[in-house]
Amino acid sequence: MQPRFSTPARAAIHKRLAELTRIDSVSVPIEAGECLFFSRRRAEEQLAVICMRRGRDGDDEVLIDPRALSPDLKTSVNVLAVSNDGAMLAYGVRRGGEDELKFAC
């Protein structure tokens, strides 16, 4: 579909807006035991991964990477709940933009 209003600067504006909106994002962490659990998506990645960090200054460990579940990049994951001691994680899996969310532990 052709844009209704065209301007020579349109491509440059589109490119700049894409650059400005392509940023890293991190969900609000869930603290359980000595660990923090959260989702993280780097600017250059299309999908968020579920991570754990031991203590506030620890390194991020990727627990669930949706790219391993779906090479076509149509599967996403998100943290649903974490046990109080951090030993168990419940997460949701959504395939291809479906409304239905499948639960996993």
N, C-alpha and C positions, 0 to 999 in steps of 0.2 A: 504494500500500500504506500502510495506516495504521500509525503507530508503535505498538509494543507497549505502551510506557509513555508516558503523556502528562503533561505538566506545563505550566502557564501560562507558565513561563519558557523553554520550549523554543525559541520563535521568537527571543527575545532572545539566548539562548546560541548558537544557530546563526548569527545575524547577527554576534555578536562574534567567534566562531571564524573566520568568513569574513574579517573585517577583519584579524585577527591573522596569517592565513596568506597574505594577498594582499601579497606583498613583491617587491621587485626581486630578480633573481637574475642572476649572472654566472658563466660556467664558468671553470675554470682556464685562464689564457691560454697560448698556444703562442708562444714567442718565436722569430722567424725573421728574420735580418738585423737591420734596425733597427725591425722592426714586431712588434706583439703581435696575435694573432688569437684571438677568443673568441666565445662565444654570449652574448647578453644578452636578458633578458625583463624589461620594466618591469612594475610591479604592475598597471597598468591594461590591459596587453596580454595576449592569450591565447597568443601564439606568440613564440618566441625568434627573433631575427635574428642573422646572423653579421656580426661587426664586425671592423674592423682599426683599430689605433691606431699612429700613427707616433711612436715613442719613448714613454717612460713618461708624459710630461706632455702628449701630443698629444690632439687631439679624436678621438672615436669616429667612424669612417666605416662606414655600413651597406653591406656588400658583397652579401649575399643576404637578401632579405626574403620569407618564404614567403607573405605575403599577396598578393604579385604573382603567385605560382604558383597560388594557390587562393583565390579570393574567399570560398569557403564556410568558410575557416579549418580545413580538414581535412588540411593538408599541413604537415609540420614539416621543419626542416633542422638539421644539426649538422656541426661541423668534424670531419673524419677525419684529415687530415694537411696539412702545409704544407712546401714545399720549404725547404731550408736557407737560401736567400737571400730567401725570402718572395715570390718571383715567381709561384709557383703554389700554388693551394689546392684540395684535394680535399674534397668535402663530400657528405653523404648526404641523400637526399630520401625521406621516408616519407609515403605518402598514406593518409589515412583510417584510421590506426591499424593498417595492415598490418604484419606481421612483416618482410616483405621491404623491404630498403633499397636504393634505386637510387643509384649513384655518379655524381658529376659533377665536372668540373674547370673 
